[in-house]
Amino acid sequence: MDAMLRDFLVTDLGAFSVISYVHPPDGALALLRYVRDPDGDRIRWATGERYRKVDFEESFEILEREKPGYVREVRGDFPDQVVPWEDVEEHLRPTERLEGIATEGPSDELEELALDVVEELSEDSGVPFSRFGVTGSLLLGVHDPSSSDLDLVVVGTEEFLAVRDVILRIQEVGESRTGNLRPLTLDEWRFVYERRRPELDFETFVRHEMRKGNRVVAGDRVCDVLLVRDPSEVKGERLERFETLGRAELVCRILDDSRAFDYPAVWEVEVLEASEDRWYEIREIRSYSHTYVGQAFRDEVVEVRCKVDRNLETGEPVGIVGSTREAKGEWIRVVKDDYLPPLPG
């Protein structure tokens, strides 16, 4: 099966979000996000079934109890969730879901908002409508039409960067060409901050986020815009395996940021300072936490606190930020404030 990042796979247990472009032969690397539950607070509008959202820790607890074969070490000495291909009842793709909304017509206000936002971003960026999709609760159809946020995907790195340029212009001017899209207010950023609870203080978090150009507000909804690489950009990639070496505190110069918005986000770096001499050998930093995607750019100097894994194929050490969903004790932040914009307002 051609499961791509941010697709959803539905099984008899619930819905899993695909977390990788490449997979083991017998299943997909994915994370249980919604579980079927007759008392759940989410209704899947297409089927009438009830679901509830689960967090990272609970997802593993449920699988260990209900589907222990789904939890195993695939990429290293840490547990992965793998959905067997034969257990997949539905394969939901972001672009197909958005195309279906456009073809059939929106059935609620969030679906209508998704069409309006994508049409405007498509027109202003020159990126075809067909390169956009929806993920998250709207992809599965368990969204709250009046309050759920909107998670959009853009397929292709160049296409994503073109859309990002539009959002950065909106931030600079204060609104979009039509007036329908605008930057986040300080209160809206605080809501995002409280939901993510990163290791960074609020001001540092917001000043990094503002320059990413991957969030915008439509009406009163915050819209996240996420990159999914085109299949042609993934050809030849294989699963990598790692072993844990320890933890590191680093100061690095960014040498290459071409995959800063990918998942995982990847930077080629030169280590300038390290908590141990052996960490000077690190040439790559990865983030598996959305909080730090797009966090730094070429030639910037950053402070990194991370786990260190060794790539078992290349032997190279790699700094990992987001070794857990909460990324406790891990971060990337720009050393010089000159690179960061002031807070809004």
PECORMO-V115468 format. One record per residue. N is the residue number from 0. RES is the residue in one small letter. NEAR is the number of other C-alpha atoms within 10 Angstrom. D_FIRST is the distance of its C-alpha to the first C-alpha in Angstrom with 2 decimals. Layout:
n=[N	N]
res=[RES	RES]
near=[NEAR	NEAR]
d_first=[D_FIRST	D_FIRST]
//
This chain:
n=[0	1	2	3	4	5	6	7	8	9	10	11	12	13	14	15	16	17	18	19	20	21	22	23	24	25	26	27	28	29	30	31	32	33	34	35	36	37	38	39	40	41	42	43	44	45	46	47	48	49	50	51	52	53	54	55	56	57	58	59	60	61	62	63	64	65	66	67	68	69	70	71	72	73	74	75	76	77	78	79	80	81	82	83	84	85	86	87	88	89	90	91	92	93	94	95	96	97	98	99	100	101	102	103	104	105	106	107	108	109	110	111	112	113	114	115	116	117	118	119	120	121	122	123	124	125	126	127	128	129	130	131	132	133	134	135	136	137	138	139	140	141	142	143	144	145	146	147	148	149	150	151	152	153	154	155	156	157	158	159	160	161	162	163	164	165	166	167	168	169	170	171	172	173	174	175	176	177	178	179	180	181	182	183	184	185	186	187	188	189	190	191	192	193	194	195	196	197	198	199	200	201	202	203	204	205	206	207	208	209	210	211	212	213	214	215	216	217	218	219	220	221	222	223	224	225	226	227	228	229	230	231	232	233	234	235	236	237	238	239	240	241	242	243	244	245	246	247	248	249	250	251	252	253	254	255	256	257	258	259	260	261	262	263	264	265	266	267	268	269	270	271	272	273	274	275	276	277	278	279	280	281	282	283	284	285	286	287	288	289	290	291	292	293	294	295	296	297	298	299	300	301	302	303	304	305	306	307	308	309	310	311	312	313	314	315	316	317	318	319	320	321	322	323	324	325	326	327	328	329	330	331	332	333	334	335	336	337	338	339	340	341	342	343	344]
res=[m	d	a	m	l	r	d	f	l	v	t	d	l	g	a	f	s	v	i	s	y	v	h	p	p	d	g	a	l	a	l	l	r	y	v	r	d	p	d	g	d	r	i	r	w	a	t	g	e	r	y	r	k	v	d	f	e	e	s	f	e	i	l	e	r	e	k	p	g	y	v	r	e	v	r	g	d	f	p	d	q	v	v	p	w	e	d	v	e	e	h	l	r	p	t	e	r	l	e	g	i	a	t	e	g	p	s	d	e	l	e	e	l	a	l	d	v	v	e	e	l	s	e	d	s	g	v	p	f	s	r	f	g	v	t	g	s	l	l	l	g	v	h	d	p	s	s	s	d	l	d	l	v	v	v	g	t	e	e	f	l	a	v	r	d	v	i	l	r	i	q	e	v	g	e	s	r	t	g	n	l	r	p	l	t	l	d	e	w	r	f	v	y	e	r	r	r	p	e	l	d	f	e	t	f	v	r	h	e	m	r	k	g	n	r	v	v	a	g	d	r	v	c	d	v	l	l	v	r	d	p	s	e	v	k	g	e	r	l	e	r	f	e	t	l	g	r	a	e	l	v	c	r	i	l	d	d	s	r	a	f	d	y	p	a	v	w	e	v	e	v	l	e	a	s	e	d	r	w	y	e	i	r	e	i	r	s	y	s	h	t	y	v	g	q	a	f	r	d	e	v	v	e	v	r	c	k	v	d	r	n	l	e	t	g	e	p	v	g	i	v	g	s	t	r	e	a	k	g	e	w	i	r	v	v	k	d	d	y	l	p	p	l	p	g]
near=[11	11	23	23	22	26	24	28	25	21	19	11	17	17	25	27	24	24	21	17	22	20	22	13	9	11	18	27	24	24	21	26	21	24	22	20	16	12	11	14	12	22	20	18	14	9	8	10	15	18	22	17	19	14	12	13	10	13	18	21	13	15	16	13	9	11	13	13	13	20	17	14	13	18	18	17	13	13	13	17	24	23	25	16	15	9	13	18	13	12	16	19	20	28	21	15	19	26	17	12	15	14	9	9	12	16	11	11	13	20	20	15	17	22	22	14	18	24	16	18	22	20	12	16	18	13	22	14	18	14	19	29	26	29	25	21	20	23	22	25	18	23	20	17	16	11	12	16	20	25	20	25	23	29	20	18	17	14	21	23	18	17	22	23	16	21	28	19	16	19	21	12	12	14	17	21	14	8	11	13	24	24	25	22	13	14	10	15	21	17	12	15	18	11	9	13	17	19	16	16	10	14	15	16	21	21	17	23	20	21	19	19	21	24	23	24	21	20	11	13	18	22	20	17	23	25	24	26	23	17	12	8	11	12	10	7	9	11	11	13	16	21	16	16	13	12	18	19	19	23	23	27	22	21	17	17	19	15	18	22	26	20	22	21	22	22	26	21	22	21	21	13	15	18	13	11	8	10	20	17	13	21	18	20	24	25	28	20	21	19	24	25	23	23	23	24	19	15	14	17	22	23	20	23	22	26	22	24	23	19	17	14	9	10	11	14	23	23	28	28	27	22	20	14	15	16	23	15	16	24	23	24	20	21	15	11	12	8	15	16	13	14	14	14	5]
d_first=[0.00	3.81	5.73	9.23	12.61	14.31	11.60	12.49	10.93	13.63	14.69	18.14	19.44	18.58	16.43	14.77	14.63	12.00	14.40	12.88	11.28	10.49	9.59	10.98	9.53	9.84	8.62	8.55	11.94	13.31	16.79	18.26	20.15	21.29	22.30	23.41	27.20	29.86	32.16	29.69	30.99	27.93	27.45	24.20	25.87	23.49	23.97	27.08	25.55	26.91	25.07	26.46	25.29	25.37	26.19	24.79	27.20	26.96	23.18	23.69	26.67	24.83	22.01	24.68	26.46	23.85	20.76	22.19	19.39	17.15	19.66	19.97	20.77	17.90	19.36	23.00	25.82	24.50	22.22	18.60	16.62	13.40	11.60	10.62	7.41	10.20	12.07	10.00	12.37	11.55	9.18	11.99	12.09	15.54	16.44	15.72	17.81	20.60	20.60	20.99	23.88	25.50	25.23	26.38	28.71	28.80	29.69	31.10	32.56	29.55	27.44	30.50	30.89	27.32	28.07	31.47	30.34	27.51	29.89	32.52	30.40	28.89	32.39	33.99	31.37	30.59	26.83	25.38	24.50	21.04	20.31	21.01	19.15	20.00	18.62	20.36	22.29	22.27	18.49	18.67	22.05	24.17	26.29	30.06	30.99	34.23	33.37	29.72	29.01	26.72	23.68	22.68	20.14	20.88	18.28	19.86	22.53	25.39	24.63	24.62	27.91	29.47	28.82	30.15	33.29	33.89	33.72	36.04	38.48	38.39	39.31	42.10	43.60	43.02	41.14	39.02	40.57	40.53	41.45	38.40	36.71	38.54	38.24	38.14	41.57	42.69	42.32	38.72	38.00	39.71	37.41	34.34	36.15	37.02	33.49	32.12	35.27	34.80	37.23	38.80	41.77	41.41	43.09	41.14	37.82	38.71	40.12	36.95	34.76	36.92	36.27	32.46	32.26	29.12	30.92	33.07	34.79	34.76	37.50	37.38	33.63	32.25	29.18	26.87	25.21	22.22	20.63	16.95	16.75	15.68	12.77	15.78	17.32	14.66	14.67	16.08	15.65	15.25	15.54	19.25	21.47	24.72	27.89	30.28	33.59	35.34	36.05	37.62	39.64	39.46	40.86	38.74	38.94	35.74	35.32	31.97	30.23	27.62	24.79	26.95	24.82	21.40	19.71	21.13	24.15	25.65	29.26	31.14	34.51	37.94	39.38	42.96	43.82	42.30	43.28	43.17	43.86	40.68	38.57	39.98	37.39	34.54	33.14	30.06	29.65	26.36	26.09	23.45	25.67	25.49	29.29	29.63	27.09	29.32	32.24	33.95	34.43	35.74	39.25	39.45	40.61	38.79	39.43	36.47	36.40	33.37	31.99	31.83	29.11	29.22	26.27	26.31	25.26	27.78	30.29	30.69	31.42	29.39	30.73	28.39	29.28	27.43	27.09	27.31	26.33	30.03	30.67	34.11	36.46	34.08	34.41	34.69	37.69	39.67	43.05	45.11	45.44	46.34	42.69	42.08	43.16	45.65	44.66	44.56	47.84]
//
